[in-house]
C-alpha cells in the first residue's frame, strides 16, 4: 500500500482458509460466535455481547438506505453485529493487511449463504480517512463480482486505536483521528430523519476538555447534528465504554448511562448532567440509616441527580458522602425505591448495623466474623480501602469463617470522620 491506494477483500472460503493458517477461530464465551483473533486483537476487540447489545439498540428505520461502514474495522466484531441485527451490507476499512484478512474471514464464517446482503460485504485495506479512494475500490469490487449497485454509506462507526497503559487519553493520540475520519466521510454520509448516523466509540479515559474537543470536531464536520454521550458500565467499578451517538442515532437527551450485564442491558438512564455536593461527617452515621454504593459510571455521566430523583421517595433525607473514586456513596434515611432501573446502578445498599474503629486484619478475622454474625449477617463483602496485597486473603478467610452461618448478606465500607484531632476512618457494616 505504499502508493496510498486501496485493496478490497471479498469475504470468502479462501480468505477463511488463509486466516486459519494464521490463527484458529474460537469463541470467547460459550454460545458466542467464533472469531479469528490474535492475542493483541483479543485485547482491543469489543466483546461480542457488548457489540450485539449496541447493534440491537439502533433503530434500523432511523437509518437511510446504504451500507454500514467501520473506518477502523479491526477484528470486525462490531461490524458483524451491525450487519446481523440491522440486516445491512457492511464495509470495513483496515490499514493493517494481516488484520484485514482476519476481519474478512470473520465476516465469512459468521454469514449465511442465503443472506443476500452478505454478498456486498467487503473489507478494504487502506487509509480509512480517504473516502473517495475507499468507495471507488468498494464499488469496483462489487462490479467485478457482478453487482452493479453503488450503495452509499448509511452509517459510520469509528473505534480508533489509542495508547496502552495511559491514565488519561488525548484525542490527538487516536489513530485514525476523529477529525480526519469525520472530515473525510462527512460528504459521503446519507442523511436519515435526524441527519447522518455516526457512532464514535472512544476511550473511557477522555476527560471533559477532551470530550469538548470531540464535540468541536463533530460540529465542524456535521453542522447542526445533535449528539448523545453514553457511558457504559459492566459493573467492575469503572467506565468500560464511552461513545458518542450522533445525528439519527442521538436521543433527545445529551447524556446517557447504561449498565450492562453478562448478556443484556440491566438499566439505562438519560438526562441532563448536573453537579452534586458531598457532606462532611463529624459523627458516626446513625444505626438504621442506609448506605448505598452506586456505579461510578453513573457519577461520571453526571446523571446521579437524575437517578436520585427516581431512587428516593419525596420525604426521604439523603446526602452524598463520596462522589470520587470507585465507590461513590450515598447516605439516606429510607430504603431505595425497588426498581430494576434503579437497582441496576447500585453496587450495594443496606442498613447500618455496626461501627468499627479498625479495619479487618488477619489476626482479627474471628472477631470480625463473630460480631457481624451477631447482627444477622452470614456473608460480608469488604468494600473498604484495604492493603491490596492482603485484601483478597482477608476476604477469603472471612468467607471461610462465616461458612455455615445462616444470615443475610452484608458489606463493610470506610467513612472519613472529621474530628478536632484530624481525619478518622470509621468502618461501617451494613446489612443488605
Secondary structure in CASP SS format (residue, H / E / C, confidence):
PFRMAT SS
TARGET T0000
AUTHOR 0000-0000-0000
METHOD secondary structure of the structure
MODEL  1
X C 1.00
X C 1.00
X C 1.00
X C 1.00
X C 1.00
X C 1.00
X E 1.00
X E 1.00
X E 1.00
X C 1.00
X C 1.00
X C 1.00
X H 1.00
X H 1.00
X H 1.00
X H 1.00
X H 1.00
X H 1.00
X H 1.00
X H 1.00
X H 1.00
X H 1.00
X C 1.00
X C 1.00
X E 1.00
X E 1.00
X C 1.00
X C 1.00
X C 1.00
X C 1.00
X C 1.00
X C 1.00
X C 1.00
X C 1.00
X E 1.00
X E 1.00
X C 1.00
X C 1.00
X H 1.00
X H 1.00
X H 1.00
X H 1.00
X H 1.00
X H 1.00
X C 1.00
X C 1.00
X C 1.00
X H 1.00
X H 1.00
X H 1.00
X H 1.00
X H 1.00
X H 1.00
X H 1.00
X H 1.00
X H 1.00
X C 1.00
X C 1.00
X C 1.00
X H 1.00
X H 1.00
X H 1.00
X C 1.00
X C 1.00
X C 1.00
X C 1.00
X E 1.00
X E 1.00
X E 1.00
X E 1.00
X C 1.00
X C 1.00
X C 1.00
X C 1.00
X C 1.00
X C 1.00
X H 1.00
X H 1.00
X H 1.00
X H 1.00
X H 1.00
X H 1.00
X H 1.00
X H 1.00
X H 1.00
X H 1.00
X C 1.00
X C 1.00
X C 1.00
X E 1.00
X E 1.00
X E 1.00
X E 1.00
X E 1.00
X C 1.00
X C 1.00
X H 1.00
X H 1.00
X H 1.00
X H 1.00
X H 1.00
X H 1.00
X H 1.00
X H 1.00
X H 1.00
X H 1.00
X H 1.00
X H 1.00
X H 1.00
X C 1.00
X C 1.00
X C 1.00
X C 1.00
X C 1.00
X C 1.00
X H 1.00
X H 1.00
X H 1.00
X H 1.00
X H 1.00
X C 1.00
X E 1.00
X E 1.00
X E 1.00
X E 1.00
X C 1.00
X C 1.00
X C 1.00
X C 1.00
X C 1.00
X H 1.00
X H 1.00
X H 1.00
X H 1.00
X H 1.00
X H 1.00
X H 1.00
X H 1.00
X H 1.00
X H 1.00
X H 1.00
X H 1.00
X H 1.00
X H 1.00
X C 1.00
X C 1.00
X C 1.00
X C 1.00
X C 1.00
X C 1.00
X C 1.00
X C 1.00
X E 1.00
X E 1.00
X E 1.00
X E 1.00
X E 1.00
X E 1.00
X C 1.00
X C 1.00
X E 1.00
X C 1.00
X C 1.00
X C 1.00
X C 1.00
X C 1.00
X C 1.00
X C 1.00
X C 1.00
X C 1.00
X H 1.00
X H 1.00
X H 1.00
X C 1.00
X E 1.00
X C 1.00
X C 1.00
X H 1.00
X H 1.00
X H 1.00
X H 1.00
X H 1.00
X H 1.00
X H 1.00
X H 1.00
X C 1.00
X C 1.00
X C 1.00
X E 1.00
X C 1.00
X C 1.00
X E 1.00
X C 1.00
X C 1.00
X E 1.00
X C 1.00
X E 1.00
X E 1.00
X E 1.00
X E 1.00
X E 1.00
X E 1.00
X C 1.00
X C 1.00
X C 1.00
X C 1.00
X C 1.00
X H 1.00
X H 1.00
X H 1.00
X H 1.00
X H 1.00
X H 1.00
X H 1.00
X H 1.00
X H 1.00
X H 1.00
X H 1.00
X H 1.00
X H 1.00
X H 1.00
X C 1.00
X C 1.00
X C 1.00
X C 1.00
X C 1.00
X E 1.00
X E 1.00
X E 1.00
X E 1.00
X E 1.00
X E 1.00
X E 1.00
X C 1.00
X C 1.00
X C 1.00
X C 1.00
X C 1.00
X C 1.00
X C 1.00
X E 1.00
X E 1.00
X E 1.00
X E 1.00
X E 1.00
X E 1.00
X E 1.00
X C 1.00
X C 1.00
X C 1.00
X C 1.00
X C 1.00
X C 1.00
X C 1.00
X E 1.00
X E 1.00
X E 1.00
X E 1.00
X E 1.00
X E 1.00
X C 1.00
X C 1.00
X C 1.00
X C 1.00
X E 1.00
X E 1.00
X E 1.00
X E 1.00
X E 1.00
X E 1.00
X E 1.00
X C 1.00
X C 1.00
X C 1.00
X C 1.00
X C 1.00
X C 1.00
X E 1.00
X C 1.00
X C 1.00
X E 1.00
X C 1.00
X C 1.00
X C 1.00
X C 1.00
X C 1.00
X C 1.00
X C 1.00
X C 1.00
X E 1.00
X E 1.00
X E 1.00
X E 1.00
X E 1.00
X C 1.00
X H 1.00
X H 1.00
X H 1.00
X H 1.00
X H 1.00
X C 1.00
X C 1.00
X C 1.00
X H 1.00
X H 1.00
X H 1.00
X H 1.00
X H 1.00
X H 1.00
X H 1.00
X H 1.00
X C 1.00
X C 1.00
X C 1.00
X C 1.00
X C 1.00
X C 1.00
X E 1.00
X E 1.00
X E 1.00
X E 1.00
X E 1.00
X C 1.00
X C 1.00
X C 1.00
X C 1.00
X C 1.00
X E 1.00
X E 1.00
X E 1.00
X E 1.00
X E 1.00
X C 1.00
X C 1.00
X C 1.00
X C 1.00
X C 1.00
X C 1.00
X C 1.00
X H 1.00
X H 1.00
X H 1.00
X H 1.00
X C 1.00
X C 1.00
X E 1.00
X E 1.00
X E 1.00
X E 1.00
X E 1.00
X E 1.00
X E 1.00
X E 1.00
X E 1.00
X E 1.00
X E 1.00
X C 1.00
X C 1.00
X C 1.00
X C 1.00
X C 1.00
X H 1.00
X H 1.00
X H 1.00
X H 1.00
X H 1.00
X H 1.00
X H 1.00
X H 1.00
X H 1.00
X H 1.00
X H 1.00
X H 1.00
X H 1.00
X C 1.00
X C 1.00
X E 1.00
X E 1.00
X E 1.00
X E 1.00
X E 1.00
X E 1.00
X C 1.00
X C 1.00
X C 1.00
X C 1.00
X C 1.00
X H 1.00
X H 1.00
X H 1.00
X H 1.00
X H 1.00
X H 1.00
X H 1.00
X H 1.00
X H 1.00
X H 1.00
X H 1.00
X H 1.00
X H 1.00
X H 1.00
X H 1.00
X C 1.00
X C 1.00
X C 1.00
X C 1.00
X C 1.00
X E 1.00
X E 1.00
X E 1.00
X E 1.00
X E 1.00
X E 1.00
X E 1.00
X E 1.00
X E 1.00
X E 1.00
X E 1.00
X E 1.00
X C 1.00
X C 1.00
X E 1.00
X E 1.00
X E 1.00
X E 1.00
X E 1.00
X E 1.00
X E 1.00
X E 1.00
X E 1.00
X E 1.00
X C 1.00
END
